């Protein structure tokens, strides 16, 4: 939630409450960019995880393309540290071939526990809720 709504100043609008959430499950093989040994092997530093600089974002896209070229279907995605909470959370980016099953969870507005946790723990404001 923090990454999705960071540009909005952690404000969830009434329009956002209509967004649909999906839970993805499955066994995936990922390149883990949270570990120094993997960053060192690729000649990268932690900016690849946490920077918002346009040049780093471009490098991220090139890295994803290279990983897909190098590993093909043997790698289902990349895990990296969150830009907004790098000490305690991670993000996953999946390739289209990742063996995932989607389950619809309903609208964001239906997720009262999630919204309450965002307000109480992460400083969110939720309009019309």
RAFEN-V334126 format. One record per run of one state. SS is the DSSP state (~ for helix, > for strand, _ for the rest). FROM is the first residue (numbers start at 1). LEN is the number of residues. If there is no record, write none. Layout:
ss=SS from=FROM len=LEN
ss=SS from=FROM len=LEN
This chain:
ss=_ from=1 len=10
ss=> from=11 len=2
ss=_ from=13 len=3
ss=~ from=16 len=3
ss=_ from=19 len=1
ss=> from=20 len=6
ss=_ from=26 len=4
ss=> from=30 len=3
ss=_ from=33 len=3
ss=~ from=36 len=7
ss=_ from=43 len=4
ss=~ from=47 len=4
ss=_ from=51 len=3
ss=~ from=54 len=21
ss=_ from=75 len=2
ss=> from=77 len=5
ss=_ from=82 len=8
ss=> from=90 len=5
ss=_ from=95 len=6
ss=> from=101 len=7
ss=~ from=108 len=3
ss=_ from=111 len=1
ss=~ from=112 len=11
ss=_ from=123 len=2
ss=> from=125 len=2
ss=_ from=127 len=3
